[in-house]
Structures are given as structure tokens and as C-alpha cells.
Amino acid sequence: VQLQASGGGLVQAGGSLRLFCAASGIIFSRYSMGWYRQALGNQREVVAFISSGDNTWYADPVKGRFTISRDNAKNTVALQMNSLKPEDTAVYYCNRFPARFAAGYWGQGTQVTVSS
């Protein structure tokens, strides 16, 4: 299994970023997929997830600003992040939802930094 997140960067508050996660080694279309984040000194938290049937859920802090989507043909899941705030600064990861902890599921993550 390999899940690789990309697309992070430095952006000013109010800006946008689009994160991508490429999955391999799993039958992607069968599973709910989630985006998670971990800010410095904080626990990792779920930001959003999308079911195999395209139902979505968002954590309250990002509701209305973030959009999760998936492309089963490409084995990818994306996170469109708009109206970014400094408190969105974190390393973002993708994983199945609920998360799996076997080798390869967390990957390296991608750093998102939002400046005020």
C-alpha cells in the first residue's frame, strides 16, 4: 500500500490550495477515504472523508470552505481548500476512513502553511 499526498505549500490567509492523494496497492473504489491533518503540537485529526458512494463529511472548522472529491478511475482523492486561515496550517495526510495504521497508509503528508 502507498498513499502519497501532494499539493501543499505556503499561501496567504484567504487563499486556496488543492491537495491530491494518489493511492496504490488497494482496491480504491471500495473504501471510504479521508483527509487528516496534524498541526505542530496537536493530535492528528480528521478533516473530511468521502465514502465509496461519494457521501461526504466535514469537520466543523472546515465546513463550507473545504471540498473533498474522488476519482476512482485514477485512484485519487482531492481536497479543495478555500478561504484558508492560519489555523489550517498543518501537515495534511490521506488515509482510508477510518484510518489504517499498517505500513504505507500514512505516507509523508504534505505541508500547508497559511500566513496571516
N, C-alpha and C positions, 0 to 999 in steps of 0.2 A: 504494500500500500504506500502511495505517496500522494500527499496533498500539499500543494505549493501555492501560497498566497503571494500576490504581487500587486503593484499599483499604488503603493503608499508614497508619501512624500511630505514636503513642507508646504503648507498653504496658510493664507491669512484667514482670520475669522470671517465667516460669511461665504467662504469659497466652497468648492466642490472637489471631490475625488471619486474615482470609480475603482474599486478593488476587484480583482479577479482571483479565482481559485481553480487550479487545474487538478483534476483527480485522476489517478490511475491505480489499477490493482483492485478496484472494487466494481461491483455492478451498480454503477452510479444511480441509475434511474430508479432503483428500488428503495433508496434511502432518503430520509429527511436530511437536509444539510443545513449547517448553521455557521454563522459568523460569530466570533468571540473576540473579546479584547482584554488586554491586561495593561493597565496603567502602572507606572512606577510605584511600588509600594502597596499596590492593591491586588486583590484576588482576581483571577480571570473570571470574566462574566460573559454571559450570552447576550448578544446584541440583537440578533434576528435569526429566524430559521424558516425554511421552506420545506414543505412536505413533498412526498413523491407526487402528490396530486396538485401541487402548486398552491396549497394553502400557506399563508404566511403569518408570522407572529413577530412583533417588535417589542423590545424593552421600552418602557415609558420614556426614558431620556432621549430616545432617537425617533420615537413615533412621529410621523409626519415629515421627517427630514431624510430618513434613510429608506431605501427600497432594495429588497433582495429579489434576485431572479435566478433562474437556472436554464441551462441549455443542455438537455440530456444527450443530444447528438454529439456535442463537443465535450461532454463530461466536465462542464464548468459551472460555477456558481459565482454570481457577481453581487457586489454591494455598491449601489449608488449612494453617495453621501453628499447631501446638500446642506447649505446653511450651517457649515461646520463651526463648532465652538472650541475654545481652548480645552474644555473638559473632555472633548473627544480624543485628545492626544493619548495614544496608547499603541501597543503592538497589536495588530489585528491578525487573527488566525481563522482558518476554516477547519471544520471537522464535521463528522456526522453529528446529527442531533437525535438523541442525547450523544454526548461526546464519547468517543472511544479513546483508550489510552495505550493501545498496542503501538508498536514501532511504526513510525511513518504517518500517524494520523495528525499530529500537531504541526509538523513541519517547522520552518523557520519563522513564519509570521512576516508581516510587513509593517514597517513603522509609519504611523501617521502622526504628524506634528502640526498642530494648529496654533499659529501665533496670534496674539491679541493686538 
